[in-house]
Amino acid sequence: MSDLDQRVRDAFDEVKAPESVKNQTLACIEAARCAVEAPVSASAKASFEQPSLPRPRFRVHGVRRMAALAACLVLAAVCLSGYRLYAEPTAYVGIDVNPSLELSVNRFGLVVEAKALNEDGRAVLDSVSLENRPYASALEALTESEGFAPYMQETSFVEVSVTSGDSRQAESLRAESDAQLAALPCAGACAVVSEGDRAAAADAGMGVGRYRAVLELMERDPNVTLEACSKMSMRELRDRIEACARPDSETASGGKGEGRGSAGGGRFGQGATSGSENGMGRGQGGDPGAPL
């Protein structure tokens, strides 16, 4: 049995007619039964000794109508429950490049809603329809769409964030995302994140991937503001994070500075400066031939 088959089986195991529908159906059936089996009068009992006459057809038709109505009520309840299961998201996938999008995925792995989180995201969704597709197919259509193409350069960075209360579905969506990211010309990453992170990102007006990157950058560089970060692309955020993570010795630039030179020889010596490995500096030297 495939993973999707198991999800369908699990989903419809949850389908139950509401108690009100059950009670109404039973009442209809009981009323129909009582109408057919109603007690007859004493005079009617005497007639049992006489040859029986055909029952009126309208009673039979009435029972059939009531049974059909009961069946329709049960079917309607099942259909409503099935639609609710189809339309109810059980996972959310955030996609951040510069456009920020969020795809809502149901328990069957189908995208039931695509939402833009910024202006660039709205422009992208205007160029492609993603709803009612399997997630992998929707992600492929998105990355191949005309609106998304300008952001798929080698220098770009795509961040995919998966949130779901079902760990099995979360892992499945993460694997499908990784497979699609591997086929892109740009760099990317995918992670499973908590509902708390998703809610905090929504409060900040950002996608989850962008929000997490902003927090990391602000932790490394306290001078960076949330407003400034919100205007950066994911590539810019990642570059800034990597720059802040480098050791000071690798990021320092060379320069000229004061140094201490040898007393023998000329009046200028080689000296080390702060912030670089080697620097040119004015040394303190003596006259040629002067005693040490």
C-alpha positions as CSV (number, residue, x, y, z in Angstrom):
1,M,0.0,0.0,0.0
2,S,1.4,3.4,-1.0
3,D,1.8,6.3,1.4
4,L,-1.1,8.1,-0.4
5,D,-3.3,5.1,-0.1
6,Q,-2.6,4.9,3.6
7,R,-3.5,8.6,4.0
8,V,-6.8,8.1,2.2
9,R,-7.6,5.1,4.3
10,D,-6.7,7.0,7.5
11,A,-8.7,10.0,6.4
12,F,-11.9,8.1,5.6
13,D,-11.6,6.2,8.8
14,E,-12.4,9.5,10.4
15,V,-15.5,10.1,8.3
16,K,-18.6,9.7,10.6
17,A,-22.1,11.0,10.2
18,P,-23.0,13.6,12.8
19,E,-25.3,12.3,15.6
20,S,-28.1,14.6,14.5
21,V,-28.1,13.0,11.1
22,K,-28.1,9.5,12.6
23,N,-31.0,10.3,14.9
24,Q,-33.0,12.0,12.1
25,T,-32.4,9.0,9.8
26,L,-33.5,6.5,12.5
27,A,-36.6,8.5,13.3
28,C,-37.6,8.5,9.6
29,I,-37.1,4.8,9.3
30,E,-39.0,4.1,12.5
31,A,-41.9,6.3,11.4
32,A,-42.1,4.4,8.1
33,R,-42.1,1.1,9.9
34,C,-44.8,2.1,12.3
35,A,-46.9,3.4,9.4
36,V,-46.8,-0.1,7.9
37,E,-47.2,-2.0,11.1
38,A,-49.8,0.2,12.8
39,P,-52.3,-1.7,15.0
40,V,-55.5,-2.5,13.3
41,S,-58.9,-2.2,14.8
42,A,-61.0,-5.2,16.1
43,S,-63.1,-5.1,13.0
44,A,-60.0,-5.3,10.9
45,K,-58.9,-8.4,12.9
46,A,-62.0,-10.2,12.0
47,S,-61.3,-9.6,8.4
48,F,-58.0,-11.6,8.8
49,E,-60.2,-14.7,8.4
50,Q,-61.3,-13.4,5.1
51,P,-59.1,-13.7,2.1
52,S,-56.4,-11.0,2.3
53,L,-56.6,-8.1,0.0
54,P,-53.6,-6.4,-1.6
55,R,-52.1,-3.6,0.5
56,P,-52.5,-0.1,-0.8
57,R,-49.6,0.8,-3.0
58,F,-49.2,4.2,-1.5
59,R,-47.9,2.7,1.7
60,V,-45.2,0.8,-0.1
61,H,-44.2,3.9,-2.0
62,G,-44.1,5.9,1.2
63,V,-41.7,3.5,2.8
64,R,-39.5,3.6,-0.3
65,R,-39.5,7.4,-0.2
66,M,-38.6,7.5,3.4
67,A,-35.8,5.0,2.9
68,A,-34.5,7.0,-0.1
69,L,-34.6,10.2,2.0
70,A,-32.6,8.5,4.8
71,A,-30.0,7.3,2.3
72,C,-29.7,10.8,0.9
73,L,-29.2,12.3,4.3
74,V,-26.4,9.8,5.1
75,L,-24.8,10.4,1.7
76,A,-24.9,14.1,2.2
77,A,-23.2,13.8,5.6
78,V,-20.5,11.7,4.1
79,C,-19.9,14.1,1.2
80,L,-19.7,17.1,3.5
81,S,-17.2,15.3,5.7
82,G,-15.2,14.2,2.7
83,Y,-15.1,17.8,1.4
84,R,-14.0,19.1,4.8
85,L,-11.1,16.5,4.8
86,Y,-10.1,17.6,1.3
87,A,-10.2,21.3,1.9
88,E,-8.5,21.2,5.4
89,P,-4.8,22.0,5.3
90,T,-2.6,19.6,7.3
91,A,0.8,21.1,6.2
92,Y,2.2,24.5,5.1
93,V,5.2,25.0,2.9
94,G,6.9,28.4,2.8
95,I,9.0,29.4,-0.2
96,D,11.3,32.4,0.1
97,V,13.6,33.9,-2.5
98,N,12.7,37.5,-2.9
99,P,9.1,36.5,-3.6
100,S,7.6,34.9,-0.5
101,L,4.8,32.3,-0.9
102,E,3.0,29.8,1.3
103,L,1.3,26.6,-0.1
104,S,-1.3,24.9,2.0
105,V,-1.3,21.1,1.5
106,N,-4.1,18.7,2.5
107,R,-3.7,15.2,4.0
108,F,-3.7,13.7,0.5
109,G,-0.7,15.8,-0.6
110,L,-2.6,18.2,-2.8
111,V,-2.2,22.0,-2.7
112,V,-5.5,23.5,-1.7
113,E,-4.3,27.1,-1.4
114,A,-1.5,29.3,-2.6
115,K,-0.9,32.6,-0.8
116,A,1.5,35.4,-1.6
117,L,3.2,37.0,1.4
118,N,4.7,40.1,-0.5
119,E,4.3,42.0,-3.7
120,D,6.8,39.9,-5.6
121,G,4.9,36.8,-4.5
122,R,1.6,38.2,-5.8
123,A,3.2,38.8,-9.2
124,V,4.5,35.2,-9.3
125,L,1.0,33.7,-8.5
126,D,-0.5,35.8,-11.2
127,S,1.6,33.8,-13.8
128,V,0.8,30.3,-12.6
129,S,-2.0,28.2,-11.0
130,L,-0.9,25.9,-8.3
131,E,-4.1,24.8,-6.5
132,N,-5.5,21.2,-6.8
133,R,-2.1,19.8,-7.9
134,P,0.1,17.3,-6.1
135,Y,2.7,19.2,-4.1
136,A,5.7,18.0,-6.2
137,S,3.9,18.9,-9.4
138,A,2.9,22.4,-8.0
139,L,6.5,23.1,-6.9
140,E,7.8,22.1,-10.4
141,A,5.2,24.3,-12.1
142,L,6.2,27.2,-9.8
143,T,9.9,27.0,-10.5
144,E,9.3,26.7,-14.2
145,S,6.8,29.6,-14.4
146,E,7.5,32.8,-16.2
147,G,7.0,34.9,-13.1
148,F,9.5,32.9,-11.0
149,A,12.2,32.5,-13.7
150,P,14.0,35.8,-13.0
151,Y,14.7,34.6,-9.4
152,M,16.2,31.3,-10.5
153,Q,19.7,32.7,-11.3
154,E,22.9,31.0,-10.1
155,T,23.4,33.7,-7.5
156,S,19.9,33.2,-6.0
157,F,19.1,31.3,-2.8
158,V,15.8,29.5,-2.2
159,E,14.6,28.7,1.3
160,V,11.8,26.1,1.8
161,S,10.2,25.7,5.2
162,V,7.8,22.8,6.0
163,T,5.3,23.0,8.9
164,S,3.0,20.1,9.8
165,G,1.6,18.3,12.8
166,D,2.1,15.0,10.9
167,S,5.8,14.2,11.1
168,R,5.4,11.6,8.3
169,Q,3.8,14.2,5.9
170,A,6.4,16.8,6.9
171,E,9.3,14.4,6.0
172,S,7.6,13.5,2.7
173,L,7.2,17.2,1.7
174,R,10.8,17.9,2.8
175,A,12.1,15.1,0.6
176,E,10.0,16.3,-2.4
177,S,11.3,19.8,-1.9
178,D,15.0,18.7,-1.7
179,A,14.5,16.8,-5.0
180,Q,13.1,19.9,-6.7
181,L,15.8,22.2,-5.3
182,A,18.5,19.8,-6.5
183,A,17.3,20.4,-10.1
184,L,17.5,24.2,-9.9
185,P,20.6,26.2,-11.0
186,C,20.6,28.2,-7.8
187,A,21.5,27.2,-4.2
188,G,18.7,26.3,-1.7
189,A,17.8,24.7,1.5
190,C,14.8,23.0,3.1
191,A,13.9,22.6,6.7
192,V,11.0,21.4,8.9
193,V,10.0,24.2,11.2
194,S,7.6,24.5,14.1
195,E,4.1,26.0,14.1
196,G,5.5,28.6,16.6
197,D,8.1,29.8,14.1
198,R,5.4,30.0,11.4
199,A,3.1,32.0,13.6
200,A,6.0,34.4,14.6
201,A,6.9,34.9,11.0
202,A,3.3,35.7,10.1
203,D,3.2,38.3,12.9
204,A,6.3,39.9,11.4
205,G,4.8,39.9,7.9
206,M,7.4,37.6,6.5
207,G,7.8,34.1,5.2
208,V,9.2,31.6,7.6
209,G,12.5,31.1,5.8
210,R,13.1,34.9,5.6
211,Y,12.1,35.4,9.2
212,R,14.6,32.7,10.4
213,A,17.4,34.2,8.4
214,V,16.7,37.7,9.7
215,L,16.8,36.5,13.3
216,E,20.1,34.7,12.6
217,L,21.6,37.9,11.1
218,M,20.3,40.1,13.8
219,E,21.9,37.8,16.4
220,R,25.3,38.0,14.7
221,D,25.1,41.7,13.9
222,P,23.1,43.7,16.5
223,N,23.4,46.8,14.4
224,V,21.0,45.4,11.7
225,T,17.4,46.3,12.0
226,L,14.3,44.2,11.2
227,E,13.1,46.8,8.7
228,A,16.4,46.8,6.8
229,C,16.5,43.0,6.7
230,S,12.9,42.8,5.4
231,K,14.1,44.5,2.2
232,M,16.9,42.1,1.5
233,S,16.7,39.1,-0.8
234,M,17.5,35.7,0.6
235,R,20.9,35.8,-1.2
236,E,21.8,39.1,0.5
237,L,20.7,37.8,3.9
238,R,22.8,34.6,3.5
239,D,25.8,36.6,2.3
240,R,25.6,38.9,5.3
241,I,25.3,35.9,7.7
242,E,28.3,34.2,6.2
243,A,30.3,37.4,6.4
244,C,29.5,37.8,10.1
245,A,30.4,34.2,10.7
246,R,34.0,34.5,9.3
247,P,36.8,34.8,11.9
248,D,38.2,38.4,12.3
249,S,41.6,37.3,11.0
250,E,40.0,36.4,7.6
251,T,37.9,39.5,7.2
252,A,40.5,42.2,8.3
253,S,42.0,44.3,5.6
254,G,45.7,45.2,5.2
255,G,47.1,48.7,5.8
256,K,49.9,50.9,6.7
257,G,50.8,51.5,10.3
258,E,53.4,52.4,12.8
259,G,56.0,49.6,13.4
260,R,59.2,49.0,15.2
261,G,62.2,48.4,12.9
262,S,65.6,47.1,13.4
263,A,68.2,49.6,14.7
264,G,70.8,48.6,12.2
265,G,70.7,49.8,8.6
266,G,68.2,52.3,7.3
267,R,65.8,54.4,9.2
268,F,62.7,52.5,7.9
269,G,61.8,49.0,9.0
270,Q,59.1,46.5,8.5
271,G,56.4,46.4,11.2
272,A,53.2,44.6,11.9
273,T,50.0,46.6,12.1
274,S,46.8,45.8,13.9
275,G,44.1,44.3,11.6
276,S,46.5,42.6,9.2
277,E,49.2,40.0,9.0
278,N,51.8,42.3,7.4
279,G,52.0,46.0,7.2
280,M,54.4,48.7,6.1
281,G,55.3,50.9,9.0
282,R,57.8,53.5,10.0
283,G,60.4,51.8,12.2
284,Q,62.6,53.3,14.9
285,G,66.2,52.8,13.7
286,G,69.6,54.2,14.5
287,D,72.2,55.9,12.3
288,P,74.3,53.5,10.2
289,G,77.3,52.4,12.0
290,A,76.1,53.6,15.4
291,P,76.8,51.3,18.2
292,L,73.9,49.1,19.4
